[in-house]
Amino acid sequence: MSQDAVALDPEPLLERTLRLIDVPSVSGEEAAILDAIRAMLPAQGLSIVDEGDAVVFAVPADRRSAAPFVVLAGHVDTVPPNGNHPARREGAVVVGRGAADMKGSLAVIAEVAAALADGRLVSDLDVGYLFFGREELPITESALLPLLERCPSAREIDLAIVMEPTANAIEVGCLGNLNAVVVARGRAAHSARPWLGRNAIHTLVEALRPCTRLAPRDVEVGGLVYREVASVTSIEGGIAGNVVPDRAQARINLRYAPVRTPEEAESWLRELVQGEAVEVDIVSNAPPGPVAVRNPLVERLRKAGHLAVKPKQAWTPVAEFATIGVDAVNFGPGDPQYAHRDDERVDGASLVRSLEVLRAFLAAREDG
């Protein structure tokens, strides 16, 4: 009988997910959830090589020189709750902040670690586990990037499986994520005599017009289509109803395909937003993730579950792994449509499916 032939019970995964959700872990406040994860990891067979600033990185205590090194990775932080914490059960569904993004995935990772430790699963791969915080914050506050830079074991990874919500598909690459503030300057005047001033809001609206008229742009990479989009996400200005404003500002979010560099994306945004008395300040710019489909371990993962391969129409930490030359893909049980919603949820069938795929992927090959 194969290692993954026995039907898996969703109940332990659902209960573990619920317990993890009930540990508060808003970005920047991850100490308690990381303590809970340390307690879940097997006591034998693993060595924690880094538990610095908001991370826990565990690797096999006895690495095999010929075995490919695969890491299951997940962020432990969530966006702030909004009436959805603590978690609750609705039959075979757990509802609560982080259920989809991504504490259901953390529950699956913990079960994989337990199965490898107690012999229920035997693999020809070396498997590590990387948990990190502050993923929901701008990349300038990343906890993962410093870990990747300081930890030698990170550079030995042959494939990182970032368990972002993908509804159990493989999603490769990711969009770059640029945030900018556009400020328009004017001259204040009485609104009854606006010709004596210069209306900063009018100036700002004109400068933003090319951005607001930009249609989604489809970019094909390796047969997969990524959509480049620009959005004005906030706008503010003015001090009173009878004053021509002398200052106004807007925030812009630009998502760009893996074919562009961060520098090219910044140049493109500056071309879109032009005008006298207008300044563009780049607040953050997270690079896109490369499309890692040629790695044989990605094909092994795909075959293990006969998985669909899709583009990632968002930004994820696969881009951070790429900064040190490590291939990474997205794969996880959560449905991305529920991420960050007030009714955020994950169901038992999707958790079991994710676990089944990982067990089949990791199971020792007969020729191994």
N, C-alpha and C positions, 0 to 999 in steps of 0.2 A: 504493500500500500504506500502511495506517495505521501510525503510529509504534509501536504495540504489537502488530502482527500477527505478528512473528517470535517463534517459541517461545524462551523464555528458559531458559538453562542454570542449574540449581540449584547446580552445583559451586562457582562463585566465591562465592556467598552462604554456602554451608556452610563453606567454608574461611575466609572472613572472620569468620564467627561464631565458629569455633573459635579463631582468633587473638585475637579480642577477649575471649573467655572466659579465655584463658590469661594475660591481663593482670589481676592481682589488683586489685579495686576495691571492697573492703568499705566500707560507708558511712563517710565521714570520711577515706578514704585514696584519693582519686580522681585525684591528680596524674598518675600514670602512664597511666591510661586516657584522660585528657583530652589528654595529649601524643600518644598513639597516634591519637586522633580528629583532632587538628589535622593530623597527617601524612597522614591519609586524605583530607582535604578538598582539592578542586581548588585549585591554586596561582593560577589565573586566574579572574576574574569574581566573586570573593567578597571581602567586606570584613569582618573581625572587629571588631564594634563593642563587644564586651564580653568580656573573659576574666578577670573578677575572681574572687572567692572561689568556686571549684569550679564555674565555668560557662565555656562557650564559645558565643558567639552570633555567627553569621555571616549576613550579608545580601547581596543582590546589590550589586555595586559601583556599578552604574548602575541605580537604581530608576526605574521608569516611572510617571509620575504617574497614568495611567489604569488601571494594572494592579492587580487585587486582590493583597494581600500575604498569602501563606499560609506558615506555619512548620511544619516537621516537627520535633517535639520529643521528646526521650527522656532518661530518667535513666540515668546511667552506673554508679551504685553497685549493689551487691548485698548481700543478707544474708550472714553468714559462711558459708563452705563447710563441708561435713560429709562428707568423703570423696568429694566430687565436683569436685575441682579438682586438676590441670588437666583440660581437656575431653578427650573421646574421641569417635571416630566409630563408629557402628553402621550401616554402609551409608549410606543417605541421611538419617541422623539424627545430630545433634550432641547429646551428653549432657554436662551440666556446669552448675555454678552460674552462673545468669544466662542460660542458653540461652533460656528462655521469657520471663524478666522481667529485662532485656529486650535482651540483646545481639544476638539475632537481628534485632530491630527496628533496632538501630544499624547492622547490616550492610546492611539494606535502605536506610536513609537515605543511607549512604555511596554506594551504587550509584545512587540517584536523583541525588545531587549530581554524580557522575561523568558520567552520561548527559546531564544538562543542560549540563555544562561542555564536553563534546566534540561536542555537536551531535546525538547519537543521539536526543535528546528535545528538542523545541521546545515552549515553553509560552507561553500568553497571560497566565499568572500570574507574579508575582514570588515566588520561593521562597527562604525562609531556613531556617536549621538551628540549633536550640537544644539544647545538651547541658548537663546539670546533675547535680550530686551531691546526696548526703544526702537523697534522696527516701524511703529506707526508715527514716528516723529521724522522731521527732515533728516536727510542723510548726513548733514553736518553734526547730528547728535547720535549717529550710529554706534551701537555697541559691537556690532559684528566686524566692521572694518578694522578697528584696532586689534581685535583678536586675530584676524587673518594676517595682519602685518607682524604681530609679535610671536605667533605660535608656529614653530617649525612643522608640527604635525599637520597643520592645515595645508601646507604646500604639497603634502604627499597624497592628498585625496585624489582618487581617480574619477569619482562622480559624487556630487552632492545632490541628494533628492530633497528639495525644499518643499515641505508639505503644506504649501499654500492651498487654499480652497480651489479645486479644479473640477469638482464633481467626478473625480476618478478618471479624468483624462490626463494625458501628458500635455502640458503646455510649455512650449519651448521659447527661449528668449524672453524679452520683456521690453516695454517701451521706456524710453528715457522720460524723466519727469522734471520739467523746469518750472520754477516759480519765480515770478518777477513782480516788482512794484513799479508802476508808471506814475510819475508825478508831473502835473501840468502847473505852470506858474502863470499868474495873471496880475491884474491891478484892481484893487477894490474901488467900488464906486456905489453911489446910491442907485437902486434899481429903477428909479424914475428917470435917471440920466445915465443909462448904461454906456453910452458912447464916450463917457469920460473915463471909463475903466476898460479892462480886458477880462472877459469872463473865463476863468480857468476851467470851469466845467465844459463850456463850449469847446475850448481848445482840446480838452481831454477826449471828448466824444469824437471829434474829428480825427484825432490821432489813433483812436481805437477802431475806427471804421473798417480798415482792412482786416483786422483781426476778427471782428464780429461777422464779417462777410465771408470768412474763409470756410469753404466746405471741407468736410472730412476728406483726407487724401489717402488713398489706398496705396500701400507700398508692398510689393511682393519680395519676400526673402526666402529662398529655398523652397518655393512653392507654397508658402504660407503668406497670408495677407495681414499686414498690420495697418491700423488706421491712425494717421496723424491728425490731431485735433488741437484747437486752441480755444480756451474759454476764459471770458472775463468773469472772475468769481466773486469780486466785490468792488464797489465803487462808493466813494464818499467825498464830500466837499460842501462848503458853505457854512455860514455862521448864523444867518438870519434871513427871513423871508424878504427883506427889503434891501439886501446888500449883494452887490455883484461880487462873487467869490474871487479871491486872489490865489487860491490854491485848491487843487482837487487831486485825488489819487485813485488808482484802481489796481487790483491784483489780477494777474494773468497766469493761467496754468497752461503749459504747452506740453503735449505728449508726442514724442517723436520716435520714429522707427529705428531699429538696430543698424540701419545703414548710415546714420548720422553720428558724428562725434558730438560730445557736449559743446565744444567750441562752435561747431557748425550750427547747432541748434540755437545758441545765443545770437549768432550773426543773423540767422533767419528771423528770430523774434525782433531784433533791432530793425531789420528791413520792413517788417510788418508795422511796427509802431514808430512813426516818424512825425516830426513837426517841430516848429520853433517853440521854445519855452517848454519842451517836454524832456524829461529825464527817465531813463530806464535803469532800474537797479535790480540786478540778479540776486535773489534771496537764496535760492538753492538750486542745484542742478544735479540730479541723480542720473548717472549714465544708463544707457540701455544695456540689456543683456544679450550676448551673442546667441545665435541659434545653434545649439549643440545637438545636432542630430546624427553626426558621424561617429560619435563615441559608441563602441560596441556594447557598452553597458546600457546605454539608452535603448538600443535595439533589443537587448535582453529583457529590459523592463517592459517594453512594448509587447513583445511576444508573450511574456508571462501572463498578461491579462487581456491580450488581443485589444490593446488600448488604442483609442483615437489619439492622434497627434495634432495639436492645435497651436495657434500663436497665442501668446499672453498679451491681452489687450489691457495692460496695466503695468505698474512697476513692481518688481519683487527683488528679494535679495540675491537672485541668480546673478544679477549685475555685479554685486559685491564680490561674489566668488570669482567672477571673471577678472577682477583687478589683479588677482595673483595667478591667473592662468588656469584656474580650476573649472572644469565643465560642470554645469548644474542645470537641472530641469525642475519644473514645478509639477507636483503630483500630490493630491490630497483628497480626503473624503468630503470636505465641506463644499456646498454649492455657493459659488461666488455671488449669486444674486442675493443671498441672505447676509453677506458680510456687512457689518456696521449697521444693519437695520435693527429697529426696536424689537422685531419678532425673529431675530437671529436664531437659527436652529441647525441641528444636524440629526439625521435619523440613523437607527441601528443598522439598516441594510447597507447604507453607504459606508459606515464604519467597518462592517464586516467585509464588504467588497475591497476596501483599501487594504485591510489586513491580509485577505486572501491573495491579492496581487503581490504584496511585498513578500509573503511567505513563498509564493511560487518563484518570484524573482531571486530570492536569496537561497533557496534550496539547492544543496550540492548537486551538481550535474553528474550524470552517470560516468561521463568521461573525465570528470575532475578528480 
